[in-house]
Amino acid sequence: MSSSRDFPPDEPPFLAAAFGRPAARTPVWFMRQAGRSLPEYRAVRGPGSILDAIARPETAAEITMQPVRRHGVDAAVLYSDIVVPVHAVGFGIDVAPGTGPVAENPLRSAADLERLRPLEPADVDYVAATVDILTHELPPMVPLLAFAGAPFTLASYLIEGAPSRTYRHTKALMQTDEVLWHAVLDRLAGSAIEFISVQLAHGARAFQLFDSWAGSLSDADYQRFVLPHSTRVFSELAERHPNVPGIHFGIGCDHLLESMHNAGPQVLGLDWRTSIQAARRRIDPDLVVQGNLDPALVLAGREPALAGAEAVLADNAGHPGHIFNLGHGVQPDSNPEVLTAVVDRVHEITARHGTGNDLLGA
């Protein structure tokens, strides 16, 4: 039985949990916590594309810090976007307000691949500058979390030209030109590796690979067309940056959990559809997980959100390998006060009981 005394006092709770070690409390952070719902974000972001704000290091660092100050979260996630690397190499993509990533000339042929040159660190020097600022400004116990889009999800945006519900062109390319498909994902895997590596080299201490739309695939197609490339990302980053935990996350991926875990992440992100205990029964009793409060409960108000947070903690049953998060990102119309209340409740419960097997009477 672990207790609140069975942890190194100088280890950030986020990093302890990522490695399945007892921490002072269950760590909390929220996907899309930097920006979106915060009025202070809207006050400093300025006009234009989100990519313009990301390219201003002082602005991007300030936005990254805002949820740490307001909510007291245990990790800061870099204010960035998954299309930053492909935008930086001049492919021709932007983020349209209310729509998402849009490419006027989608990637549909081998000739289009030429516009997707390999990413070099100098292409994202402004991201490195942002990370440099944050490593000096963040509290020592609040690590910075790097991230990148996974090869499949990024490919879907480039090939479709916009967000899609059917992934018509993406799946067509998969099935009709497998050579080009793997060439595209190979290029995007290399981009993700370089982008995350830049962030880690400048002081980020963990990373998340977002494969948001992988759930649109069958497990057989995922294993054939996607898994080798995601595995490469985790493998090469582990070689370059040993002992840096990586998180793998997708939406609607219950049928892919085993395959996504086989890609090699230290932490498996769960959306709200999959229970924590079910994932551990299927994969490993000591599986380290992240998640998984339904974001809709935050929209429903303080009491539903707090009840949902307590249910997530009960589902985790005191396992030290748990990073509390939403099962997807913060919605723009979320009430920031509800998010702060969730952080406080998780900290209150888990600090009182510790993060070992004594939590919630387990």
ABEGO torsion letter per residue (X at the ends): XBBAAABBAABBAAAAAAAGBBBABBBBBBBGABEGABAAAAAAAEBEBAAAAAABAAAAAAAAAAAAAAAGBABBBBBBBAAAAAAAAGAGBBBBBGAEBBBABBBABAAAAAABBBBBAAAAAAAAAAAAAAAAABBAABBBBBBBBBAAAAAAAAAAGBBBAAGAAAAAAAAABAAAAAAAAAAAAAAAAAAAAAAAAAGBABBBBBBAAAAABBAAAAAAAAAAAAAAAAAAAAAABBGBBBBBBBBGAAAAAAAAAAAGBABBBBBAABBAAAAAAAABAABBBBOBBBAAAAAAEAAAAAAAAAAAAAAAGGBABBBBBBABBBBAABBAAAAAAAAAAAAAAAAAAEABAABGGX
